[in-house]
Amino acid sequence: MRKKLTSANASVPSDPKSITHYHAHVYYDPASTRDRAARLRDRVAEAFPKATLGRWHDELVGPHPRSMYQVAFPRALLATFLPWLMLNRDGLTILVHPETGDDLADHTDHAAWLGGILRLRLGVFRRA
């Protein structure tokens, strides 16, 4: 049964204009899937020159529970880049999220997963 929204539990909608750009985090295993991740990275660079490819992170960084690299891309690319990733991810898990200035919400409530869903290390976002 769906919960009926009332004024007491309804949240205020967020304005998509608050999105400055997007990130796609491509997860891989250095021992078994790094080659696939490299092929995908090369294909992204060729097909989407306005996307910015981040460094390889074989060691865990930030909230990410696996090795990964980031692809930053402008809002205008979302409509073409996201479907392309859906069809060309080659079995890799990818987290796509907006950048709104709220890192915790962007990596959780605002996120979309391609492939499996990984448990992020959200403690890095805890506010003091």
GROMACS elastic network, one bead per residue, 0.5 to 0.9 nm:
[ bonds ]
;  ai    aj funct       b0    kb
    4     9     6  0.89777   500
    5     8     6  0.79240   500
    5     9     6  0.61264   500
    5    10     6  0.55493   500
    6     9     6  0.55029   500
    6    10     6  0.57295   500
    7    10     6  0.53647   500
    7    11     6  0.82811   500
    8    11     6  0.85826   500
   10    13     6  0.89216   500
   11    14     6  0.88504   500
   14    17     6  0.85800   500
   14    18     6  0.77050   500
   15    18     6  0.57268   500
   15    19     6  0.81005   500
   16    19     6  0.56376   500
   16   100     6  0.87312   500
   17    20     6  0.74512   500
   17   100     6  0.88113   500
   18    99     6  0.81061   500
   18   100     6  0.54089   500
   18   101     6  0.82057   500
   19    22     6  0.76150   500
   19    75     6  0.75102   500
   19    98     6  0.59190   500
   19    99     6  0.54400   500
   19   101     6  0.82058   500
   20    74     6  0.74480   500
   20    75     6  0.69019   500
   20    98     6  0.74806   500
   20    99     6  0.57219   500
   20   100     6  0.61978   500
   20   101     6  0.85133   500
   21    72     6  0.72355   500
   21    73     6  0.59886   500
   21    75     6  0.50337   500
   21    76     6  0.85688   500
   21    78     6  0.89690   500
   21    97     6  0.88860   500
   21    98     6  0.60260   500
   21    99     6  0.54897   500
   21   100     6  0.79404   500
   22    71     6  0.82430   500
   22    72     6  0.57236   500
   22    73     6  0.53415   500
   22    74     6  0.62088   500
   22    75     6  0.65426   500
   22    77     6  0.89951   500
   22    78     6  0.77877   500
   22    96     6  0.71405   500
   22    97     6  0.57190   500
   22    99     6  0.55699   500
   22   100     6  0.89437   500
   23    70     6  0.64633   500
   23    71     6  0.55582   500
   23    73     6  0.63225   500
   23    74     6  0.88588   500
   23    95     6  0.79408   500
   23    96     6  0.56853   500
   23    97     6  0.55050   500
   23    98     6  0.63228   500
   23    99     6  0.72792   500
   24    69     6  0.83442   500
   24    70     6  0.56361   500
   24    71     6  0.50286   500
   24    72     6  0.64587   500
   24    73     6  0.80875   500
   24    94     6  0.64369   500
   24    95     6  0.55094   500
   24    97     6  0.65826   500
   24    98     6  0.89121   500
   25    64     6  0.86528   500
   25    68     6  0.62695   500
   25    69     6  0.57441   500
   25    71     6  0.63650   500
   25    72     6  0.87292   500
   25    93     6  0.83753   500
   25    94     6  0.54312   500
   25    95     6  0.50610   500
   25    96     6  0.64293   500
   25    97     6  0.86050   500
   26    37     6  0.72492   500
   26    41     6  0.88285   500
   26    67     6  0.83839   500
   26    68     6  0.52645   500
   26    69     6  0.54971   500
   26    70     6  0.62712   500
   26    71     6  0.78027   500
   26    89     6  0.86778   500
   26    92     6  0.70054   500
   26    93     6  0.62882   500
   26    95     6  0.67911   500
   26    96     6  0.88354   500
   27    33     6  0.88805   500
   27    34     6  0.89145   500
   27    37     6  0.77342   500
   27    64     6  0.85929   500
   27    65     6  0.88284   500
   27    66     6  0.61501   500
   27    67     6  0.57003   500
   27    69     6  0.69060   500
   27    70     6  0.89081   500
   27    92     6  0.64576   500
   27    93     6  0.55498   500
   27    94     6  0.60568   500
   27    95     6  0.81689   500
   28    31     6  0.87069   500
   28    32     6  0.78424   500
   28    33     6  0.53924   500
   28    34     6  0.57118   500
   28    35     6  0.89554   500
   28    36     6  0.82002   500
   28    37     6  0.63739   500
   28    58     6  0.85187   500
   28    66     6  0.68565   500
   28    67     6  0.55842   500
   28    68     6  0.58363   500
   28    69     6  0.85722   500
   28    92     6  0.66908   500
   28    93     6  0.75390   500
   29    32     6  0.53993   500
   29    33     6  0.50490   500
   29    34     6  0.58902   500
   29    37     6  0.89032   500
   29    58     6  0.80576   500
   29    66     6  0.72638   500
   29    67     6  0.62474   500
   29    68     6  0.83207   500
   30    33     6  0.62197   500
   30    35     6  0.83973   500
   30    58     6  0.64001   500
   30    67     6  0.70356   500
   31    34     6  0.67025   500
   31    35     6  0.89787   500
   32    35     6  0.75937   500
   32    36     6  0.86417   500
   33    36     6  0.53041   500
   33    37     6  0.63030   500
   33    38     6  0.86902   500
   33    92     6  0.79760   500
   34    38     6  0.60567   500
   34    39     6  0.86478   500
   35    38     6  0.50162   500
   35    39     6  0.62826   500
   35    40     6  0.86611   500
   36    39     6  0.51159   500
   36    40     6  0.62140   500
   36    41     6  0.85351   500
   36    89     6  0.87806   500
   36    90     6  0.70175   500
   36    91     6  0.86830   500
   36    92     6  0.79168   500
   37    40     6  0.51005   500
   37    41     6  0.60687   500
   37    42     6  0.86674   500
   37    68     6  0.87176   500
   37    69     6  0.87578   500
   37    89     6  0.84592   500
   37    90     6  0.83539   500
   37    92     6  0.73878   500
   38    42     6  0.61925   500
   38    43     6  0.86004   500
   39    42     6  0.51586   500
   39    43     6  0.62225   500
   39    44     6  0.86296   500
   40    43     6  0.50572   500
   40    44     6  0.60876   500
   40    45     6  0.86076   500
   40    88     6  0.75470   500
   40    89     6  0.68402   500
   40    90     6  0.76694   500
   41    44     6  0.50908   500
   41    45     6  0.62191   500
   41    46     6  0.86799   500
   41    53     6  0.77186   500
   41    69     6  0.88638   500
   41    71     6  0.86451   500
   42    45     6  0.51580   500
   42    46     6  0.62874   500
   42    47     6  0.86809   500
   43    46     6  0.51160   500
   43    47     6  0.60149   500
   43    48     6  0.82225   500
   44    47     6  0.52084   500
   44    48     6  0.55185   500
   44    49     6  0.77111   500
   44    51     6  0.77616   500
   44    53     6  0.85714   500
   44    71     6  0.86992   500
   44    81     6  0.87684   500
   44    85     6  0.87186   500
   45    48     6  0.54729   500
   45    49     6  0.55039   500
   45    50     6  0.83401   500
   45    51     6  0.70862   500
   45    52     6  0.80832   500
   45    53     6  0.74740   500
   46    49     6  0.61690   500
   48    51     6  0.55730   500
   48    52     6  0.88256   500
   48    73     6  0.88068   500
   48    77     6  0.82966   500
   48    81     6  0.76510   500
   49    52     6  0.76749   500
   50    72     6  0.89566   500
   50    73     6  0.67726   500
   50    74     6  0.75490   500
   50    77     6  0.82037   500
   51    71     6  0.64367   500
   51    72     6  0.57188   500
   51    74     6  0.71804   500
   51    77     6  0.82456   500
   52    70     6  0.82576   500
   52    71     6  0.55911   500
   52    72     6  0.50455   500
   52    73     6  0.62651   500
   53    69     6  0.75819   500
   53    70     6  0.61834   500
   53    72     6  0.65536   500
   53    73     6  0.88440   500
   54    57     6  0.89379   500
   54    69     6  0.57901   500
   54    71     6  0.58823   500
   54    72     6  0.74996   500
   55    68     6  0.85956   500
   55    69     6  0.58033   500
   55    70     6  0.71111   500
   56    59     6  0.88483   500
   56    67     6  0.78286   500
   56    68     6  0.62427   500
   56    70     6  0.79260   500
   57    60     6  0.66933   500
   57    61     6  0.69910   500
   57    66     6  0.86962   500
   57    67     6  0.54392   500
   57    68     6  0.52840   500
   57    69     6  0.58788   500
   57    70     6  0.89159   500
   58    61     6  0.87078   500
   58    66     6  0.78240   500
   58    68     6  0.65892   500
   58    69     6  0.85442   500
   59    66     6  0.76065   500
   59    67     6  0.57944   500
   59    68     6  0.83800   500
   60    63     6  0.80788   500
   60    64     6  0.61840   500
   60    65     6  0.61830   500
   60    66     6  0.59186   500
   60    67     6  0.58097   500
   60    68     6  0.80198   500
   61    64     6  0.58130   500
   61    65     6  0.78170   500
   61    66     6  0.83454   500
   61    67     6  0.79766   500
   61    68     6  0.85503   500
   62    65     6  0.84302   500
   62   121     6  0.74790   500
   62   122     6  0.85685   500
   62   124     6  0.64720   500
   62   125     6  0.87970   500
   63   107     6  0.86248   500
   63   119     6  0.89538   500
   63   120     6  0.52742   500
   63   122     6  0.56083   500
   63   123     6  0.75451   500
   63   124     6  0.61716   500
   63   125     6  0.79388   500
   64    67     6  0.74306   500
   64    68     6  0.76142   500
   64   118     6  0.85111   500
   64   119     6  0.83096   500
   64   120     6  0.55742   500
   64   121     6  0.62704   500
   64   122     6  0.87232   500
   65    68     6  0.88348   500
   65   118     6  0.72763   500
   65   119     6  0.69775   500
   65   120     6  0.58208   500
   65   121     6  0.64669   500
   66   118     6  0.86635   500
   73    76     6  0.82183   500
   73    77     6  0.65570   500
   73    78     6  0.77106   500
   73    81     6  0.86080   500
   74    77     6  0.56721   500
   74    78     6  0.72846   500
   75    78     6  0.56060   500
   75    79     6  0.84335   500
   75    98     6  0.86806   500
   76    79     6  0.71408   500
   76    80     6  0.84565   500
   77    80     6  0.55905   500
   77    81     6  0.55888   500
   77    82     6  0.80355   500
   78    81     6  0.51981   500
   78    82     6  0.55912   500
   78    83     6  0.83508   500
   79    82     6  0.61421   500
   79    83     6  0.70433   500
   80    83     6  0.58741   500
   80    84     6  0.63184   500
   80    85     6  0.88661   500
   81    84     6  0.50531   500
   81    85     6  0.61465   500
   81    86     6  0.86619   500
   82    85     6  0.51201   500
   82    86     6  0.62376   500
   82    87     6  0.88297   500
   82    96     6  0.82742   500
   83    87     6  0.63823   500
   83    88     6  0.85741   500
   84    87     6  0.53237   500
   84    88     6  0.59604   500
   84    89     6  0.81994   500
   85    88     6  0.50228   500
   85    89     6  0.53126   500
   85    90     6  0.89287   500
   85    94     6  0.84849   500
   85   114     6  0.81657   500
   86    89     6  0.60759   500
   86   114     6  0.66140   500
   86   115     6  0.87829   500
   87    90     6  0.78976   500
   88    91     6  0.83187   500
   89    92     6  0.54793   500
   89    93     6  0.75508   500
   89    94     6  0.77672   500
   89   114     6  0.81005   500
   89   115     6  0.85780   500
   90    93     6  0.89020   500
   91   114     6  0.89973   500
   91   115     6  0.69472   500
   92   114     6  0.79804   500
   92   115     6  0.66293   500
   92   116     6  0.85142   500
   93   113     6  0.73309   500
   93   114     6  0.56756   500
   93   116     6  0.57821   500
   93   117     6  0.75757   500
   93   118     6  0.83556   500
   94   112     6  0.84436   500
   94   113     6  0.58530   500
   94   114     6  0.50524   500
   94   115     6  0.66124   500
   94   116     6  0.81015   500
   94   117     6  0.85750   500
   95   107     6  0.82184   500
   95   111     6  0.68656   500
   95   112     6  0.59830   500
   95   114     6  0.64090   500
   95   115     6  0.87160   500
   95   117     6  0.81574   500
   95   118     6  0.87288   500
   96   107     6  0.82967   500
   96   110     6  0.88787   500
   96   111     6  0.58337   500
   96   112     6  0.52329   500
   96   113     6  0.62420   500
   96   114     6  0.78302   500
   97   106     6  0.57629   500
   97   107     6  0.61456   500
   97   108     6  0.84149   500
   97   110     6  0.61956   500
   97   112     6  0.62770   500
   97   113     6  0.86817   500
   98   106     6  0.58151   500
   98   107     6  0.81221   500
   98   110     6  0.68430   500
   98   111     6  0.72097   500
   99   102     6  0.73396   500
   99   103     6  0.73279   500
   99   106     6  0.63099   500
   99   107     6  0.89902   500
  100   103     6  0.75123   500
  100   105     6  0.86251   500
  100   106     6  0.68333   500
  101   105     6  0.89192   500
  101   106     6  0.79645   500
  102   105     6  0.55512   500
  102   106     6  0.59453   500
  102   107     6  0.86500   500
  103   106     6  0.50349   500
  103   107     6  0.61335   500
  103   108     6  0.85840   500
  103   125     6  0.68613   500
  104   107     6  0.54174   500
  104   108     6  0.62392   500
  104   109     6  0.80653   500
  104   122     6  0.71993   500
  104   124     6  0.88474   500
  104   125     6  0.57144   500
  104   126     6  0.79584   500
  105   108     6  0.50623   500
  105   109     6  0.50442   500
  105   110     6  0.59030   500
  105   111     6  0.79737   500
  106   109     6  0.62465   500
  106   111     6  0.59106   500
  107   110     6  0.63709   500
  107   111     6  0.53194   500
  107   112     6  0.86403   500
  107   120     6  0.82703   500
  107   122     6  0.85737   500
  108   111     6  0.52915   500
  108   112     6  0.84248   500
  108   120     6  0.86301   500
  108   122     6  0.88501   500
  109   112     6  0.86884   500
  113   116     6  0.69068   500
  113   117     6  0.60856   500
  113   118     6  0.86442   500
  114   117     6  0.77501   500
  117   120     6  0.89980   500
  119   122     6  0.84964   500
  120   123     6  0.87608   500
  121   124     6  0.66564   500
  121   125     6  0.85882   500
  122   125     6  0.56100   500
  122   126     6  0.71724   500
  123   126     6  0.53113   500
  124   127     6  0.86941   500
